[in-house]
Amino acid sequence: MQRASRLKRELHLLTTQPPTGITCWQNGSCINDLRAQILGFADTPYEKGIFDLEIVVPERYPFEPPKIRFLTRIYHPNIDSAGRICLDVLKLPPKGAWRPSLNIASLLTSIQMLMNEPNPDDPLMADISSEYKYNKQTFLRNARQWTEKYASQTTMKYSCSGIQPPAMPSSEEPS
């Protein structure tokens, strides 16, 4: 009961007062299954990219963190090819920093910040991490190319101004 009312409250806030560049909505009728989009920040290789994410809320939420993964491919040292994210707030202690006081909006904001400031010292993708550390120009070029190829194909579900565009088709990777 508490879980459902908390999720409804969080989704309401995400709809009425979303963090800048972030949207989140319920995917279908199941409250456990959410989708989100993150807009890449200006002056980053992800600028103008729209990144789709899947959020699966566990039965024990908020005592367990949601499972979040990128559906849109992204060139990043902390995000692998399956979309899994290496971020401490997505894991339970002692290895992670999840706390029940955190919410989905704060997790999405943390992921957006990770996109801006990768942590090459805790990578999921060692080769991309090495490139980020030792050949930043190549990393930036590759990340921009991936953003253009994979993250520029969709539109935001809800615009930042609050005007809702027509429903978007499901995101599929370009071939």
C-alpha positions in Angstrom: 0.0 0.0 0.0 2.7 2.5 1.0 4.7 1.6 -2.0 1.8 2.3 -4.4 0.9 5.7 -2.8 4.5 6.8 -2.8 5.0 5.9 -6.4 1.8 7.7 -7.4 3.0 10.8 -5.4 6.5 10.6 -7.1 5.0 10.2 -10.6 2.7 13.2 -9.9 5.7 15.3 -8.9 7.7 14.1 -11.9 4.8 15.1 -14.2 4.0 18.5 -12.6 7.5 19.6 -11.5 10.0 17.5 -13.5 13.7 18.2 -13.0 15.2 20.1 -15.9 15.7 17.9 -19.0 14.0 14.8 -17.4 10.6 13.2 -18.0 9.2 10.1 -16.4 5.9 8.3 -16.9 4.2 5.0 -16.2 4.5 2.5 -19.0 1.1 1.0 -19.5 -1.1 0.0 -16.5 1.6 -1.5 -14.3 3.0 0.9 -11.8 6.2 -1.2 -11.4 7.2 -0.4 -15.0 8.2 3.2 -15.8 10.0 4.9 -18.6 12.0 8.0 -18.5 13.9 10.3 -20.9 17.0 12.4 -20.2 18.0 15.2 -22.4 21.8 15.6 -22.7 23.2 18.8 -21.2 24.6 21.6 -23.4 28.4 21.6 -23.8 28.6 17.8 -23.4 29.0 15.2 -26.1 25.4 14.2 -25.3 24.0 17.6 -26.1 20.7 17.5 -28.0 20.5 13.7 -27.4 17.3 12.2 -25.9 18.1 9.1 -24.0 15.3 6.6 -23.1 15.5 4.6 -19.8 13.6 1.7 -18.3 12.8 1.8 -14.6 11.6 -1.4 -12.9 10.4 -0.7 -9.3 10.8 -3.7 -7.0 8.2 -4.9 -4.5 10.4 -3.7 -1.6 10.7 -0.1 -2.9 11.7 2.2 -1.2 13.8 -0.2 0.8 15.4 -1.5 -2.4 16.4 0.8 -5.3 14.7 0.7 -8.6 16.5 -1.1 -11.5 17.3 1.5 -14.1 18.9 0.9 -17.5 19.4 2.9 -20.7 17.4 1.7 -23.6 19.2 4.2 -25.9 22.8 3.2 -26.7 25.3 5.6 -25.1 29.1 5.9 -25.3 30.0 6.3 -21.6 32.6 4.6 -19.3 29.9 4.0 -16.6 27.2 2.6 -18.8 27.6 -0.8 -20.6 26.3 -2.1 -23.9 23.2 -3.6 -22.2 22.4 -0.1 -20.7 23.4 -1.0 -17.1 24.6 1.9 -15.0 27.5 1.9 -12.5 26.3 4.4 -10.0 26.5 4.0 -6.2 22.9 5.2 -5.5 21.5 2.4 -7.6 23.0 -0.2 -5.2 22.2 -1.2 -1.6 24.8 -0.7 1.1 27.5 -1.7 1.9 28.7 -1.4 -1.7 26.1 1.2 -2.6 24.6 4.4 -1.3 20.9 3.7 -1.8 18.7 5.1 1.0 14.9 4.9 1.3 14.8 8.7 1.4 16.0 8.9 -2.2 13.4 8.9 -4.9 13.1 8.3 -8.7 13.6 12.0 -9.5 16.8 12.1 -7.5 18.1 8.9 -9.2 17.4 10.3 -12.6 19.1 13.6 -11.7 22.1 11.6 -10.5 22.2 9.7 -13.8 22.0 12.9 -15.7 24.9 14.3 -13.7 26.9 11.1 -14.3 26.4 11.7 -18.0 28.0 15.1 -17.6 30.8 13.9 -15.4 31.8 10.3 -16.0 33.7 8.5 -13.3 36.5 6.7 -15.2 37.9 5.3 -11.9 34.8 3.0 -11.5 34.0 1.9 -15.0 31.8 -0.7 -16.6 33.5 -0.2 -19.9 37.3 -0.3 -19.4 38.2 0.6 -22.9 36.0 3.7 -22.9 37.3 4.7 -19.5 40.9 4.5 -20.7 40.0 6.6 -23.7 38.2 9.1 -21.5 41.3 9.4 -19.2 44.1 9.3 -21.9 42.6 10.4 -25.2 39.7 12.8 -24.2 39.3 14.2 -27.7 38.7 10.8 -29.2 36.2 10.0 -26.4 34.3 13.2 -27.1 34.2 12.6 -30.8 33.0 9.0 -30.3 30.4 10.0 -27.7 29.1 12.8 -30.0 28.8 10.3 -32.9 26.9 7.8 -30.8 24.6 10.6 -29.6 23.9 11.6 -33.2 23.4 8.0 -34.3 21.3 6.7 -31.4 19.9 9.5 -29.4 18.7 12.0 -31.9 16.0 9.9 -33.4 13.2 10.5 -30.8 11.4 13.4 -29.3 10.8 14.1 -25.6 7.6 12.6 -24.3 6.8 15.8 -22.4 8.5 19.0 -23.3 10.1 21.1 -20.6 7.5 23.8 -21.2 4.7 21.4 -20.1 3.1 21.1 -23.6 2.6 17.5 -24.5 3.4 16.6 -28.1 1.7 13.6 -29.8 2.6 10.2 -28.5 6.0 9.0 -29.8 6.6 5.7 -31.4 8.6 3.1 -29.4 12.3 3.8 -29.6 14.2 1.4 -31.8 17.9 1.5 -32.6 18.8 2.6 -36.0 20.2 -0.2 -38.2 
